[in-house]
Amino acid sequence: SLDLYSSFVWRGTTFGKGPHFQPEIEFTTNGLAIGIWGSVDFNGYSEADPYISFSFPFGLSLGMTDYYSPGLPFFNTSPLNGSHAFEINCSYMAGGFELGANYILNEAGGAGSEGGDMYFQIGYAFKRFSLFAGAGNGWLTTDGNFNVCNLGLGTEEEIEVTDKFSFQLNGQIVFNPDSENLFLTVGISF
């Protein structure tokens, strides 16, 4: 898949500058998903995040993500300037309700993680829009302490061009009370 966004806002923080291309390659079978997701802007920011997850039929999903920034030495795993932040993640979905918990396992100075970084999010998807609220610490907050850092409203619409081709338009308004920033981002997904 390929997404194009006006800006990259993740968990209440913006990364890079300006528009981002976000490609993803994923293999799925019987609840197992293995893939790599990336984000690239026109000003030198890039990210390539391998992941693995397993989704159970009753709405629970468990996984691990490796946050990696190309340009850093791939095999550097030192706490001081390591290039990989490994996160275990868990989410539960039931109807429109979603609850997520995430925990960074290691300190990696190059990737920006302190180890022990946490993030929790709750959300609900209505017919035309969704609401979400998230809180975290470490690399997600201005002082590293646990704070609310991601409040938002999102919407998406599937546009069918032909019976074999469609794309999705989406947008979000995100407020980060920790950093006192407001973001508006729109995107298109193919």
JODA-V588860 format. One record per helix or strand of 2 or more residues. SS is the DSSP state (a for helix, b for strand). FROM is the first residue (numbers start at 0). TO is the last residue. If there is no record, write none. Layout:
ss/from/to
SS/FROM/TO
SS/FROM/TO
//
This chain:
ss/from/to
b/1/4
b/7/9
b/12/14
b/19/28
b/31/40
b/45/54
b/59/67
b/83/93
b/96/103
b/106/107
b/112/113
b/117/124
b/129/135
a/137/139
b/146/161
b/164/175
b/180/188
//
